[in-house]
Amino acid sequence: MTIRLNRLVALLLLILLSPIVLPIWFYRWLTGTGKKPVYENTLEDDPTSYTGERPVVVALWATWASVWLAATEQIVVNLHQKFAGRCEFVYVEATSRGLLEKYGADVVPTVIVFQNCQEVGRFVNLLDGAVLERCLEERLAMAGAE
């Protein structure tokens, strides 16, 4: 009897909520919102083992991370355009705990800057792009001086 009651309640909720849910689904389908974003990596290998001169920016992101959606995503995309050809950018979707442990991240989003296989910067819940931009400029200046 309990299973039928639960199914009945679920059906009733579906009927009652459909005038709200269906327009939202239709709007997302029309506008393309809600789709998983696609980012362009400039480095295909493991970013932690990259031995080139350029700094490597690793952005750990997730579609459920509100700070990523609100601020960090746009900051990283803008810096990707600004430093194109001078820095490498890798976007890593935080899909498992093992992946977060590999980068030593407890929070998503996290932006990590590597140079010569060494971590040189870490930014958690990045809201101010000037901090990351300054770090990249310093890294590029140091690479040019060497």
N, C-alpha and C positions, 0 to 999 in steps of 0.2 A: 504493500500500500504506500510506503514511503517513496518508492521510486516513481510511482505514478503521480504522486503529489508533487514531487520535484519537477517532473517533466511538465506537468500542468502549469506550475508556477513559471518555469522557463518559457513555455509557449506564451503564457499571458504577458510576461515581461517583453518578449520579442514583439508581440502585437502592439503593446502600449508604447514601446520605445521606437518602433519603426518610423513614425513620422519625424523623429529627431535624428536618428542614425542614418537613414537612407539619404536625406539631403546632404549630410556631411560626407558620406562616402561618394556620392555623385559629384560634389564640388571638388573633392580631392582627385577623383578620376579625371575630371575636366581640366583642372589646373596643373596636375602633375605634382601637387604637394603631397607629402607623405611617401614619395619614392625615395629610395636610398640614394644618397648623392654618390657621384663618381668623381674621384680626384685623380689627377695625373701625377704619377711618381716620376721623378727624373733619375732615379737610381733603382735598378732592378735587384741588385744583390743585397745581402744583409748590411744595413746601414752602420752597424757597430763595427764591421770589419773593413769599411771603406778606407783606403790608404791614400787617396788623392789629396790635393792641396785644399780643395773647397770645403767649407763647412757643410755639414749635413744636418738638416732640420727634420726631426722625426716628430710628427704630430699624432699622438694617440687620441683617437676620437671615438664617439659612439652616437648613434642617432638619438638615444635616450638622454644624453648629457645636455642639460639645459644651458650650461655656460658655453659649451661648444656651439650650440645653435645660436645663442644670443650674441656672442662676441668673438670667441676665439677662432671660429671658422673663417670669418671675414678678415680677421687680422692676418691669419696664415695665408689665405688666398691672395690678399693684397701684397704681402711680403714676397710671396712666390712670384708674382708678376714683377715686382720691383727688383728683386735679386736674381731674376732669370739669367742663366748662363754663368752666374758667379757663385751660387750656392746650389746644393742638391736638396730636394724636398721629397720626403717619404711620408705618406699617410698610412697609418696602421689602425685598422678598426679593432677596438678592444672587444674581442669576441670571447675571450677565455681568460681565466685567472692565470694560466701558465704564460700567456702572452704578456700580461701586465707584470708578472714576476721577472720575465726576461729583461724588461726595461726598468725594473725596480720602481714601478709606479703603483701607488695606492689609490690615486684619484684620477678620474677621467673628466675633462681633458688635461693632458700633460704634453707640453712641448719640450723636447730635449734637443740640444745642439751638441753635435759631435764634431771633432776635428782630430785628424791623425789617430783615429780609433780611441780617442779619449773623450769622455763627457766634459764639456766646457760650460754648459748652461742648462738649467732646468727651470721650467716655468709651469706652475700648477694653477689651473683656473685663470688663465691669462686674460686679463681685461684691458690692459694697456699695451698696445702694439709698439710704443716707443721703446720699451724695455728690451724686447726681442730684437728690434731693429738696431738698437745701440750695440747689443751683443754681437750681431752679425757683422756690423761695420768694424767693430774692434777685431774680430776674428779675421776679416778680410785684410785689414791693415797689417795685422801680425803676419799673415801669410805672404803679403807683398814685401814685408821687410826682411823676410828670411831668405 
